[in-house]
Amino acid sequence: MIRVALVDDHPVVRAGMRALVDGQDDLTVVGEASDAHSAEQLVAAVRPDVVLMDLNLGRGPGGAEVTARLRALPEAPQVLVLTTYDTEADILSAIDAGASGYLLKDAPPEDLFRAIRGTARGEVVLAPAVAARLVKRSGPLLTDREVEILGLLATGQSNRELAKRLFVSEATIKSHLSHIYTKLEVDTRAAAVARAIEQRIIRPPA
C-alpha cells in the first residue's frame, strides 16, 4: 500500500484528491496539510511514501520551499508536485527543491494514479506539457539565476534591491541583465519581463 499525504491550501481540492486516491486499492491518504508548518508536522508524524504538493500555499512558504524542507528530513518522502502552474521558473524551482514528479491539476485521474505509483518507486514523472516546456527551451538557455532575476524584475525591484536580495554586487546584476537581454533579444527591463511572461518562463506578477 502506497501511503500518500496531501498538501494544498484549498479544503475542497484536498477532499477531491482524497476521494480519488482512496478509491484505488493500492493507494491510501494518510493525512492532509494546508501550509508549510502543518506539512512538516504531518510528514514527521505519519511518514508517507509520497507527498502530493501544491505550489501555491497561500501566505507563507510556497510548495517549492516546503518540498526542499521535506526532502531534507531523515527518511524523506518522495514529492509529487500537483499544481496549475507550468512556467519554466516554477518547474525548475520544484525540481531543484527535490521533487520527483511534476503534474498539472488538469491531468486525468489515471495519470495522477500512475504518477503517484511512479513517484513512490523513485521514478521521475513529468506531465507531457511540463516535459515539453523543458525540451523546448529554445535559443540560448537562461540559467536558473537569470530566471530567478526575471521573476524579481517582474515585481519592479531596482538593481540595488536585486543585488541586496541575491547577496551580489550591482555590477553582477547588470552583467546578468545584459545576458538576459541578449538571450531574449530585448533591450529594456520591461521588454525582458514581457518576453519572459509571453514565453512562459515566469508567471505574470500577482
C-alpha positions, 0 to 999 in steps of 0.5 A: 500500500502506497501511503500518500499525504496531501498538501494544498491550501484549498479544503475542497481540492484536498477532499477531491484528491482524497476521494480519488486516491482512496478509491484505488486499492493500492493507494491510501491518504494518510493525512492532509496539510494546508501550509508549510508548518502543518506539512512538516508536522504531518510528514514527521508524524505519519511518514508517507511514501509520497507527498502530493504538493501544491505550489501555491500555499497561500501566505507563507512558504510556497510548495517549492520551499516546503518540498526542499524542507521535506526532502531534507528530513531523515527518511524523506518522502518522495514529492509529487508536485500537483499544481496549475502552474507550468512556467519554466521558473516554477518547474525548475524551482520544484525540481531543484527543491527535490521533487520527483514528479511534476503534474498539472491539476488538469491531468486525468485521474489515471495519470495522477494514479500512475504518477503517484505509483511512479513517484513512490518507486523513485521514478521521475514523472513529468506531465507531457506539457511540463516535459515539453516546456523543458525540451523546448527551451529554445535559443540560448538557455537562461540559467536558473539565476537569470530566471530567478532575476526575471521573476524579481524584475517582474515585481519592479525591484531596482538593481540595488534591491536585486543585488541586496536580495541575491547577496551580489554586487550591482555590477553582477546584476547588470552583467546578468541583465545584459545576458538576459537581454541578449538571450531574449533579444530585448533591450529594456527591463520591461521588454525582458519581463514581457518576453519572459511572461509571453514565453512562459518562463515566469508567471505574470506578477500577482 
